[in-house]
Amino acid sequence: IFILNGDFRQTGGSTHLQNCTADVLAGGIGLQNGSLVQKEGYLWISDCHAGQAGGACSVQEGNVDQNGTGEIFFDGCSSEGVGGGLCAFSRGSVKLMGKSVFQHCVAGMSGAALYSIAPTTVASSTIIDTTRHGQTSFFVRSSLVMQNVSISGALQQPFEALAREITITQPPNCSLLADGCQFTATSLQVPPPLCSQGTGVVNLTTDGQSMIGCEKCPQGFMQLMDAKSEACRPCPASAQICEPARVKMRPGYMVTIRSSINDLSPPRRCAAPKACPGRSLPEERSSCAEGYAGDGCLHCDSTTHAAADGQSLSCTKCGVGRDSLPMEIAYLTAKMLGIFTIALLGGFAQKDEETTTSSILLNQLMAFSAAGLVAVGAAADTTAARADETLGSMLQTARQVLAVSQADLGLTSFECILSSAGRASSMGVAQVLSTALPTLVMLSAGMRYPYLALVAGSNCFLPGFAASVGKFVVVVPDVEVEETGEKSQLAMPDLPQGFSATTGVMFFGGLILLSFAAVGLGWSYVTVMTKESPTPAHVAYLRSAFTPDHSAAEVERMVRKMLFRLLPVLLPVGAYPASQMACASILLLLVLVIFMHIKPYREMWLNHVEIALITTALLMVFMAKWLLSRDVEGADGSAIDVFLLGTLASLGFTVAIALTASLLWFLFGERHGRELLEDF
């Protein structure tokens, strides 16, 4: 359609022009000395082409006036010169105040959607994929006013608007554009646009021209928010992957989201690597693994997890609601009573210096399990174990079996029990609970047999008490990674409120030293200096299994149990893998040499059992040490790792089951023998 000296007016109805072509101007509608006026109706021009200008519509020396409820749709139109959609060679004005859509319009030079030399106002427009080959979408030689404009596109080109003056009252929404947008003018009144992920706000002034827009973040920068007026920011120093719209931290490092997901704290190297698996932002809202929270992921997410018993920097998932509470309390109470009862029965039977095999096997089981838990816990903390669900389940099963002989370790943690009971989880309250239950168990027998209850109770419960107190004084490095290097300081993540580092170490460290002194000095004095006849039950409990020259050998085993329970607490494997394994290896080697030399048991087969258990525990520690060294080297999981993990879990599980079965067999045999003697 070409109109000379006249207007194209639409007050209703529908007009559709398709596949029209012009050699020079106006592939669809051409106006010379006339205006395009639309009040109502629907005008759709699609797949039209012009050789020089105005692929859909060209207006010369006239106005474009759309000011009603009408709709104009330019779809797939093109020009080899300018104005792939609309071209206005006019001194008048262009006012698109109704609904207008520019979609897939292309120009060979500039103005892929619109080219105008007249003042132009665009409102309620939708612009889709109108920029190709680096050409501008809107090119206006005068002023451009844009209101309520939606811009989108899947093409890898930014939307560009170029004019002498650009005025936009509301922040332009460029969040649907993968590569951003640009508004360039001599006079620019445009608020910062809303950018998509991967693009950031840029505001530049060069040679009298101002530009504001969203640009794709350069290498090493990121912008993780969508539909926000945010600038690109440098990626964290310890990022494994740094893309404009995605950041993945290296395993073992974390960042904290502050005011927004773009506002990230300096990276921290995690003291517990399993708490920082290397998560991607913004897909995941935290750098910490499930159940962990806080700076360095040093704390537990109190909504679902709580601090694990017997380990530092480890969180365990709590049961859901009060339904799990009875089972947890019943299991823990039954185990405490069972272990304490077996220990007491051994004391009663040993009044006359008779050896009770079941109590000896119980002590051997507790000592082996304490060492085995160190090895299994360290192996479970390796990358190979976390990557293989089957191996992880095997190690968890082995840990539960080994923990059966540790009176203070239940199905879950004491903090979880408090949470299930509807109380806010607190390590201090959990400590009171974990101390009160064993105390009540000991008091149940202490009224009649005070000394035996004290000795047997300390044998069963004191290692766990020392370990739980040790959590309060654990010290780990808090390493903040900066561009210039690492800034390190020490942190005590579990120190209760109200304690300074000095007072905490003095108070809780004093309790631990007091526990060792009670065993080392108190038990040694009782076993060596007591000469009464008949031998008191609590003294016979400590020394009847050993030869007279080595009557205080039980003291060594008790100290060993306490040290192995303290190792994973004071030296968390995530923070100090080499130190923990070195201490465990040296301690077991020293004990092995001593036992092979002195053989303290009266019955030789018990010496052989003890030596075999120490050797097995040492082998498990060596395997865990190998696996941890592979982690430090960053080696990928191999068949050897899988074999060692499976072997370690199987050893811990099998030995603990065999010892428990032997203990129960001897216990029932001794009880049956006593019944026969009483009947006789």
C-alpha positions in Angstrom: 0.0 0.0 0.0 1.4 3.4 -1.0 -0.4 6.7 -0.2 0.7 10.0 -1.6 -0.5 13.2 0.1 -2.9 11.4 2.3 -3.3 9.5 5.6 -3.7 5.8 6.5 -6.4 5.8 9.2 -7.7 2.8 11.1 -10.6 3.2 13.5 -11.4 -0.5 13.8 -11.3 -3.8 12.1 -8.3 -5.9 11.2 -5.7 -5.4 8.5 -3.1 -8.0 7.7 -0.3 -7.5 5.1 2.0 -10.5 4.5 4.9 -11.3 2.2 5.0 -7.8 0.6 8.2 -6.5 -1.1 9.3 -3.1 -2.3 12.5 -2.3 -4.2 13.2 0.9 -2.3 10.8 2.0 0.4 7.9 0.5 2.4 7.5 -3.2 2.0 4.0 -3.0 3.6 2.6 0.5 3.9 4.2 3.6 2.4 3.1 7.2 3.2 4.5 10.4 1.6 3.2 13.7 2.9 0.7 11.8 5.1 0.3 10.2 8.5 -0.3 6.8 9.9 -3.2 7.1 12.4 -4.7 4.3 14.5 -7.4 4.7 17.0 -8.7 1.2 17.3 -8.4 -2.0 15.4 -5.6 -4.4 14.5 -2.8 -3.9 12.0 -0.5 -6.8 11.4 2.4 -6.6 8.9 4.5 -9.7 8.6 7.4 -11.0 6.4 7.6 -7.8 4.4 10.8 -6.5 2.9 12.1 -3.2 1.5 15.3 -2.6 -0.5 16.3 0.6 1.4 14.1 1.6 4.3 10.9 0.7 6.1 10.6 -3.1 5.8 7.0 -3.0 7.2 6.1 0.7 7.0 7.7 4.0 5.8 6.4 7.5 6.6 7.8 10.6 4.9 6.9 14.1 6.0 4.1 12.9 8.2 3.3 11.7 11.7 2.8 8.3 13.3 -0.1 8.6 15.8 -1.3 5.6 17.7 -3.2 6.7 20.8 -6.2 4.5 21.4 -6.7 0.8 22.0 -5.4 -0.2 18.7 -2.6 -2.8 18.1 0.2 -2.7 15.6 2.3 -5.9 15.0 5.5 -5.9 12.9 6.6 -9.5 12.5 9.6 -10.7 10.6 10.0 -7.6 8.4 13.4 -6.5 7.1 15.2 -3.7 5.2 18.6 -3.8 3.6 19.1 -0.2 4.7 17.4 1.3 7.8 14.1 0.7 9.6 13.4 -3.0 9.4 10.1 -2.5 11.1 9.0 1.2 11.0 10.9 4.0 9.3 9.8 7.7 9.8 11.5 10.3 7.6 9.5 13.1 9.2 9.9 16.4 11.0 6.6 15.7 12.8 6.4 13.1 15.6 6.1 9.4 16.2 3.8 8.4 19.0 3.1 4.7 19.6 0.9 5.0 22.6 -1.2 1.9 22.1 0.1 -1.6 22.0 2.9 -2.2 19.5 5.0 -5.3 18.9 8.3 -5.5 17.0 9.3 -9.1 16.5 12.2 -10.6 14.5 12.8 -7.3 12.5 16.1 -6.9 10.8 17.9 -3.9 9.1 21.1 -4.1 7.2 22.4 -0.8 8.7 20.5 0.5 11.7 17.1 0.7 13.3 16.2 -3.0 13.1 12.9 -2.3 14.8 12.5 1.5 14.4 14.3 4.3 12.6 13.1 7.8 13.1 14.4 11.4 12.6 11.4 12.8 14.5 10.8 13.0 18.3 9.5 9.5 19.2 7.5 8.2 22.1 7.0 4.5 22.6 4.6 3.1 25.3 3.2 -0.3 26.0 5.5 -1.9 23.4 7.0 -5.3 23.2 10.3 -5.8 21.4 11.4 -9.3 20.7 14.6 -10.4 18.9 15.2 -7.2 16.9 18.9 -7.0 17.1 21.3 -8.8 14.8 24.8 -8.3 13.4 25.5 -5.6 16.0 22.9 -3.2 14.6 20.8 -0.9 16.8 17.1 -1.8 17.4 15.9 1.7 17.9 17.7 4.5 16.1 16.2 8.0 16.7 18.0 11.2 15.5 15.9 13.3 17.9 14.5 12.5 21.3 13.2 9.1 22.4 10.8 8.6 25.3 10.0 5.0 26.4 7.3 4.0 28.8 6.3 0.5 29.9 8.4 -1.3 27.3 9.0 -5.0 27.5 12.2 -6.3 25.8 13.0 -9.9 25.3 15.1 -12.1 23.0 16.9 -15.4 22.6 19.5 -14.1 20.2 23.0 -13.5 21.5 22.9 -9.8 20.8 22.2 -7.0 23.2 19.2 -4.7 22.6 20.5 -1.2 21.6 18.7 2.1 21.5 20.5 5.2 20.1 19.1 8.7 20.1 20.0 12.3 20.7 18.0 12.3 23.9 16.6 9.3 25.8 14.1 9.6 28.6 12.8 6.6 30.5 10.8 7.1 33.7 10.9 3.5 35.0 13.9 1.2 35.1 13.9 -0.6 31.7 13.5 -4.3 32.1 16.3 -6.0 30.3 16.1 -9.2 32.4 14.7 -11.3 29.5 17.8 -10.6 27.4 20.7 -13.0 27.6 23.3 -10.4 26.5 21.8 -7.2 28.0 20.8 -3.8 26.6 22.3 -0.4 25.8 20.8 3.0 25.8 23.1 5.7 24.3 22.4 9.4 23.9 24.0 12.8 24.4 21.4 13.6 27.0 20.4 10.5 29.0 17.7 10.3 31.7 17.4 6.6 32.3 17.4 4.9 35.6 19.7 1.8 36.0 18.0 -1.0 34.1 16.9 -4.4 35.5 19.5 -6.9 34.3 19.4 -10.6 33.8 21.7 -13.1 35.5 25.1 -12.9 33.9 24.7 -9.2 32.9 25.4 -6.1 35.0 24.6 -2.4 35.0 27.2 -0.3 33.1 27.2 3.5 33.0 29.8 5.2 30.8 30.4 8.6 29.3 32.8 8.9 26.4 33.3 11.8 24.0 30.1 13.6 25.0 28.0 10.4 24.7 26.5 8.7 27.7 25.6 5.0 27.8 23.7 3.0 30.4 22.6 -0.6 30.1 23.2 -4.2 31.0 26.3 -5.8 29.6 27.5 -9.4 29.8 30.0 -9.8 32.7 33.6 -10.1 31.5 35.8 -13.0 32.5 36.3 -13.2 36.2 33.1 -11.3 37.0 29.6 -12.5 37.9 26.1 -11.2 38.5 23.8 -13.8 40.1 20.6 -11.9 40.5 17.7 -11.7 38.0 15.7 -8.6 37.2 17.9 -6.4 39.5 19.9 -3.2 38.9 23.2 -4.8 39.9 26.7 -4.3 38.6 29.0 -7.2 37.8 31.3 -8.1 40.7 34.5 -10.0 40.9 34.2 -13.7 41.4 35.4 -15.1 44.8 39.1 -15.8 44.9 38.6 -19.6 45.5 35.9 -20.2 42.8 36.4 -23.4 40.9 34.0 -22.2 38.1 33.5 -18.5 37.4 30.8 -17.8 34.8 28.8 -14.6 34.4 25.6 -16.2 35.8 27.1 -19.0 37.9 29.8 -19.5 40.5 30.9 -22.8 41.9 33.2 -22.9 44.9 36.1 -25.3 45.1 35.4 -28.2 47.5 36.5 -27.2 50.9 35.8 -23.5 50.5 32.7 -21.5 51.1 31.3 -18.0 50.9 28.5 -16.4 53.0 25.6 -14.6 51.3 25.2 -11.2 53.0 22.7 -8.6 51.9 22.1 -10.4 48.5 23.4 -13.3 46.5 25.7 -10.9 44.8 27.1 -9.6 48.1 29.4 -12.5 49.0 31.8 -12.6 51.9 35.5 -13.3 51.2 35.9 -17.0 50.8 36.8 -19.1 53.7 38.6 -22.4 53.8 36.5 -24.8 55.7 37.9 -26.6 58.7 35.5 -29.5 57.9 35.8 -30.2 54.1 32.6 -32.4 54.1 30.7 -29.3 55.2 31.8 -27.5 52.1 31.3 -29.7 49.0 31.8 -26.9 46.6 28.3 -25.7 45.8 27.0 -23.6 42.9 25.4 -20.2 43.2 22.7 -19.2 42.6 21.2 -22.7 42.1 21.9 -23.4 45.8 21.4 -20.7 48.3 24.2 -21.8 50.6 27.8 -22.9 50.2 27.4 -25.3 53.1 26.4 -28.9 52.8 23.0 -30.0 54.1 22.8 -29.5 57.9 25.7 -27.0 58.1 25.6 -23.3 58.4 27.5 -20.2 59.5 30.9 -18.7 58.7 33.1 -21.5 57.6 30.2 -23.9 57.9 31.3 -24.5 61.4 27.9 -24.8 62.9 24.8 -26.9 62.4 21.5 -25.9 60.8 19.4 -26.0 63.9 16.1 -26.5 62.0 17.1 -30.0 60.8 20.4 -31.0 62.3 22.4 -30.9 65.6 26.0 -31.4 66.7 26.9 -35.1 66.6 28.1 -36.7 69.8 31.7 -37.8 70.0 32.9 -35.7 67.1 33.7 -32.0 66.5 32.6 -30.1 63.3 30.1 -32.8 62.5 26.3 -32.5 62.3 23.7 -35.2 62.4 20.2 -35.2 61.0 17.6 -35.3 63.7 14.4 -37.3 63.7 11.3 -35.6 62.6 9.0 -34.5 65.5 8.3 -36.2 68.8 7.6 -39.6 67.3 11.3 -40.4 67.3 11.9 -39.3 70.8 10.8 -42.4 72.7 12.9 -44.7 70.6 16.0 -42.5 71.0 15.7 -42.2 74.8 14.8 -45.9 75.2 17.8 -47.0 73.1 20.3 -44.8 74.9 19.0 -45.6 78.4 18.9 -49.3 77.7 22.4 -49.3 76.4 23.7 -47.3 79.4 22.0 -49.7 81.8 23.2 -52.8 79.9 26.8 -51.8 79.8 26.8 -50.6 83.4 25.1 -53.8 84.5 27.6 -56.1 82.8 30.4 -54.1 84.4 28.8 -54.3 87.8 28.2 -58.1 87.5 31.9 -58.5 86.8 32.7 -56.7 90.0 30.5 -58.9 92.1 32.0 -62.1 90.6 35.5 -60.9 91.2 35.3 -60.4 94.9 37.5 -63.5 95.5 40.1 -62.6 92.8 38.2 -64.7 90.3 38.4 -63.6 86.7 35.1 -62.8 84.9 35.8 -63.1 81.2 32.7 -61.1 80.2 33.8 -58.0 82.0 37.3 -58.3 80.4 35.8 -58.7 76.9 33.6 -55.7 77.6 36.7 -53.6 78.4 38.5 -54.9 75.3 35.4 -54.1 73.2 35.2 -50.6 74.5 38.9 -50.0 73.9 38.8 -51.4 70.4 35.7 -49.5 69.5 37.1 -46.2 70.7 40.1 -46.7 68.3 37.9 -48.1 65.6 35.6 -45.1 65.6 38.6 -42.8 65.0 39.6 -44.8 61.9 36.0 -45.3 60.6 35.1 -41.6 61.2 38.3 -40.5 59.3 37.6 -42.8 56.4 33.9 -41.6 56.2 35.2 -38.1 55.9 37.1 -38.8 52.6 35.9 -37.7 49.2 35.8 -41.3 48.0 33.5 -42.3 50.8 31.2 -39.3 50.3 31.0 -40.0 46.6 29.9 -43.6 46.9 26.6 -44.1 48.6 27.1 -47.8 49.2 30.5 -47.3 50.9 29.1 -44.4 52.9 26.3 -46.7 54.2 28.8 -49.4 55.0 30.9 -47.0 57.1 27.9 -45.6 58.8 26.7 -49.1 59.7 30.2 -50.0 61.0 30.2 -46.8 63.1 26.8 -47.7 64.7 28.0 -51.2 65.5 31.2 -49.9 67.0 29.3 -47.2 69.0 27.2 -49.9 70.7 29.9 -50.3 73.3 30.2 -46.6 73.9 27.6 -45.8 76.5 27.2 -42.2 75.6 26.7 -42.7 71.8 23.1 -43.2 70.8 21.2 -43.4 67.5 21.3 -39.6 67.4 22.8 -36.8 69.4 21.7 -35.3 72.7 20.9 -32.1 71.0 18.6 -33.9 68.7 16.8 -35.4 71.7 16.3 -31.9 73.1 15.0 -30.8 69.7 12.6 -33.7 69.5 11.3 -32.8 72.9 10.5 -29.3 71.8 13.4 -27.6 73.4 15.8 -25.4 71.5 19.0 -27.3 70.9 21.9 -26.1 73.0 25.3 -27.7 73.4 25.3 -26.6 77.0 21.9 -28.2 77.9 22.9 -31.3 75.9 26.0 -31.5 78.0 24.0 -31.4 81.2 21.6 -34.1 79.8 24.5 -36.3 78.7 26.0 -36.0 82.2 22.8 -36.4 84.1 21.7 -39.7 82.6 25.0 -41.6 83.4 24.9 -40.1 86.9 21.4 -41.4 87.5 22.4 -44.8 86.3 25.4 -44.8 88.6 23.3 -43.6 91.6 20.9 -46.5 91.0 23.6 -48.9 92.2 25.7 -46.4 94.3 23.4 -46.5 97.3 24.4 -50.1 98.0 27.8 -50.4 96.3 29.2 -46.9 96.1 32.8 -47.7 95.4 32.1 -50.4 92.8 29.5 -48.1 91.1 32.0 -45.3 91.0 34.7 -47.4 89.4 32.5 -49.3 87.0 30.6 -46.1 86.1 33.8 -44.1 85.4 35.0 -47.0 83.3 31.8 -46.9 81.2 31.0 -43.2 81.2 34.1 -41.1 81.9 35.6 -41.3 78.3 32.3 -40.0 76.9 32.2 -37.2 79.4 35.7 -36.1 78.6 34.9 -36.2 74.9 31.8 -34.1 75.3 33.6 -31.5 77.4 36.5 -31.5 74.9 34.1 -30.1 72.2 34.0 -26.8 74.1 37.8 -26.2 73.8 38.4 -27.4 70.2 40.4 -24.9 68.2 40.3 -24.8 64.4 41.8 -22.5 61.9 39.5 -19.9 60.4 41.1 -19.0 57.1 39.8 -16.1 55.0 41.0 -16.1 51.4 41.8 -12.7 49.9 43.2 -11.7 46.6 46.6 -11.0 48.2 46.7 -14.3 50.1 45.2 -16.1 53.1 44.4 -14.4 56.4 44.2 -17.0 59.2 43.0 -16.9 62.8 41.9 -19.4 65.3 38.3 -20.0 66.2 36.6 -22.0 69.0 33.2 -22.7 67.3 31.6 -24.6 70.2 32.8 -22.4 73.1 29.6 -21.6 75.2 28.5 -18.0 75.4 29.8 -16.2 78.5 33.2 -17.8 78.3 36.3 -16.1 76.8 38.9 -18.3 75.1 41.1 -18.2 78.2 38.4 -19.0 80.8 36.9 -21.7 78.5 40.3 -23.4 78.1 41.0 -23.1 81.8 37.6 -24.4 83.0 36.8 -27.2 80.4 40.5 -28.1 80.0 40.7 -28.4 83.8 37.7 -30.8 83.8 39.5 -33.0 81.2 42.7 -33.0 83.2 40.8 -33.8 86.3 39.2 -36.8 84.6 42.6 -38.1 83.6 44.0 -37.5 87.1 41.1 -39.3 88.7 41.9 -42.4 86.5 45.7 -42.1 86.4 46.2 -41.4 90.1 43.0 -42.7 91.7 42.9 -46.0 90.0 46.6 -46.5 90.3 46.5 -45.8 94.0 43.6 -48.2 94.6 45.1 -51.1 92.6 48.6 -50.8 94.0 48.1 -49.7 97.6 45.0 -51.7 98.6 46.0 -54.7 100.7 42.7 -55.6 102.3 41.6 -59.2 102.5 39.2 -60.2 101.1 39.8 -57.8 98.3 37.0 -55.2 97.9 34.8 -55.6 94.8 35.9 -52.3 93.2 39.6 -53.3 93.6 39.1 -56.8 92.3 37.2 -55.2 89.3 40.4 -53.3 88.4 43.1 -55.8 89.0 41.8 -59.4 89.1 42.3 -60.0 85.4 46.0 -59.2 85.6 49.1 -60.7 87.1 50.3 -59.2 90.4 53.3 -57.5 88.6 50.9 -55.7 86.3 47.9 -55.0 88.6 47.5 -51.5 87.3 47.2 -52.4 83.6 43.6 -51.4 83.6 44.7 -47.8 84.1 46.5 -47.9 80.7 43.4 -49.2 78.9 41.2 -46.6 80.5 43.6 -43.8 79.6 43.8 -45.2 76.1 40.0 -45.2 75.7 39.8 -41.6 76.9 42.6 -40.5 74.5 40.9 -42.1 71.5 37.5 -40.6 72.5 39.2 -37.2 72.7 41.2 -37.5 69.4 38.3 -36.9 67.0 37.0 -34.0 69.2 40.2 -32.1 69.9 41.8 -32.9 66.5 38.9 -33.0 64.0 39.9 -35.0 61.0 38.7 -32.3 58.6 41.0 -29.7 60.2 43.9 -31.9 61.3 43.9 -35.1 59.3 47.6 -35.8 59.6 47.8 -34.9 63.3 44.9 -37.1 64.2 46.2 -40.1 62.3 49.7 -39.6 63.6 48.5 -39.5 67.2 46.4 -42.6 66.7 49.2 -44.5 65.0 51.8 -43.6 67.6 49.5 -44.4 70.5 48.5 -47.8 69.1 52.1 -48.7 68.2 53.2 -47.8 71.7 50.5 -49.9 73.3 51.2 -52.8 71.0 54.9 -52.8 71.9 54.0 -52.7 75.6 51.4 -55.5 75.5 53.7 -57.7 73.4 56.4 -57.2 76.0 54.6 -57.5 79.3 51.5 -59.7 78.5 49.7 -58.5 81.6 46.7 -60.9 81.6 46.7 -63.9 83.9 45.2 -66.0 81.0 47.5 -66.0 77.9 44.7 -66.2 75.4 43.4 -62.9 76.6 46.8 -61.4 75.9 46.6 -62.7 72.4 43.1 -61.3 71.9 44.3 -57.9 73.2 47.3 -57.9 70.8 45.1 -58.9 67.9 42.6 -56.2 68.6 45.3 -53.5 68.9 46.9 -54.8 65.6 43.5 -54.7 63.9 42.8 -51.1 65.1 46.3 -50.1 64.0 45.7 -51.6 60.5 42.4 -49.7 60.3 44.1 -46.4 61.2 46.8 -47.1 58.6 44.1 -47.6 56.0 42.3 -44.4 57.0 45.6 -42.6 56.9 46.2 -43.8 53.3 42.8 -42.6 52.3 43.2 -39.2 53.9 46.6 -38.8 52.2 45.0 -39.5 48.8 42.4 -36.8 49.6 45.1 -34.2 50.4 46.8 -35.0 47.1 43.6 -34.5 45.3 43.7 -38.0 43.7 40.6 -39.3 42.1 38.9 -42.4 43.7 40.4 -45.7 42.5 39.7 -49.4 43.0 42.3 -49.3 45.8 40.3 -46.6 47.6 37.1 -48.7 47.3 38.9 -51.8 48.5 40.3 -50.1 51.5 37.0 -48.4 52.5 35.2 -51.7 52.2 37.8 -53.6 54.1 38.0 -51.0 56.9 34.2 -51.0 57.3 34.1 -54.8 57.3 36.9 -55.1 59.8 35.2 -52.7 62.3 31.8 -54.3 61.8 33.1 -57.9 62.0 35.4 -57.5 65.0 32.8 -55.5 67.0 30.1 -58.1 66.3 32.4 -61.0 67.1 33.5 -59.4 70.4 29.9 -58.6 71.4 28.8 -62.2 70.6 31.7 -63.6 72.6 30.9 -61.2 75.5 27.3 -62.3 75.6 28.2 -66.0 75.3 30.6 -65.8 78.3 28.1 -63.6 80.2 25.3 -66.2 80.0 27.8 -69.0 80.7 29.0 -67.3 83.9 25.5 -66.7 85.0 24.5 -70.3 84.4 27.5 -71.5 86.3 26.7 -69.3 89.3 23.1 -70.7 89.3 24.5 -74.3 89.3 26.8 -73.5 92.2 24.0 -72.0 94.2 21.8 -75.0 93.6 24.6 -77.3 94.6 
